[in-house]
Amino acid sequence: MYTHGMDTTATDPPTDDDALILLTVAQAGEILNLHERTVRQWMADGRLSWVRIGDAKGGPVRIRKRDVLALIRPSSHGQQPQPAA
């Protein structure tokens, strides 16, 4: 399997099920609420890691679900500051 933008030498096994789930570009876009073109641009820019299935240059690409979910972080906008204790 050809990988792009991923450390394939890691020795630690995945610890959650999301690490094993592969998504299509369309599925990743749906989760991120982005157009497929934007997802592909993020892949090209290195913002989103991806893997190619099989050895063929034109083989399908997939994105690990954990990498998609890592892009979704709670926003601090709109949160009230905590009072000093």
C-alpha positions as CSV (number, residue, x, y, z in Angstrom):
1,M,0.0,0.0,0.0
2,Y,1.4,3.4,-1.0
3,T,1.1,6.1,1.7
4,H,1.4,9.8,1.4
5,G,2.0,12.2,4.2
6,M,2.0,9.4,6.8
7,D,4.7,8.0,9.1
8,T,4.7,4.3,8.1
9,T,7.5,3.5,10.5
10,A,5.5,3.9,13.6
11,T,5.7,0.9,15.9
12,D,2.8,1.6,18.1
13,P,-0.4,-0.1,16.9
14,P,-3.6,2.0,16.6
15,T,-5.5,2.3,19.8
16,D,-9.0,3.1,18.5
17,D,-11.3,1.8,15.8
18,D,-11.2,5.1,13.9
19,A,-7.6,4.4,13.0
20,L,-8.6,1.4,11.0
21,I,-11.6,2.9,9.2
22,L,-10.8,4.3,5.7
23,L,-13.0,6.9,4.1
24,T,-13.5,8.0,0.5
25,V,-12.9,11.6,-0.4
26,A,-16.6,12.1,-0.6
27,Q,-17.1,10.6,2.9
28,A,-14.4,12.8,4.4
29,G,-15.9,15.9,2.7
30,E,-19.3,15.0,4.2
31,I,-17.9,14.7,7.7
32,L,-15.9,17.9,7.4
33,N,-18.7,19.7,5.5
34,L,-16.4,20.5,2.7
35,H,-16.6,20.0,-1.1
36,E,-14.6,17.1,-2.5
37,R,-12.3,19.6,-4.3
38,T,-11.4,21.2,-1.0
39,V,-10.7,17.8,0.5
40,R,-8.4,16.9,-2.5
41,Q,-6.7,20.3,-2.1
42,W,-6.1,19.7,1.5
43,M,-4.6,16.3,0.6
44,A,-2.3,17.9,-2.0
45,D,-1.3,20.6,0.5
46,G,-0.4,18.0,3.1
47,R,-3.1,19.2,5.6
48,L,-4.8,15.8,5.3
49,S,-2.9,12.5,5.1
50,W,-4.1,9.8,2.7
51,V,-3.3,6.3,1.5
52,R,-3.5,4.8,-2.0
53,I,-5.1,1.3,-2.1
54,G,-3.0,-1.1,-4.1
55,D,0.2,-0.6,-6.1
56,A,-1.3,1.0,-9.2
57,K,-0.6,4.7,-9.6
58,G,-4.2,5.3,-10.5
59,G,-5.6,3.2,-7.6
60,P,-8.2,4.7,-5.3
61,V,-7.2,6.9,-2.4
62,R,-8.6,6.7,1.1
63,I,-8.4,8.9,4.2
64,R,-8.1,7.5,7.7
65,K,-11.2,8.5,9.7
66,R,-9.0,9.4,12.7
67,D,-7.2,11.9,10.5
68,V,-10.5,13.5,9.5
69,L,-11.7,13.6,13.1
70,A,-8.4,15.2,14.2
71,L,-9.3,18.2,12.1
72,I,-12.5,18.8,14.0
73,R,-11.5,20.5,17.2
74,P,-13.8,22.3,19.6
75,S,-13.7,26.0,18.9
76,S,-12.8,28.4,21.7
77,H,-14.9,31.1,19.9
78,G,-18.0,32.1,21.8
79,Q,-16.9,30.5,25.1
80,Q,-17.1,32.5,28.2
81,P,-13.8,33.2,30.0
82,Q,-13.4,31.3,33.3
83,P,-13.3,33.5,36.4
84,A,-10.0,33.6,38.2
85,A,-10.0,31.6,41.4
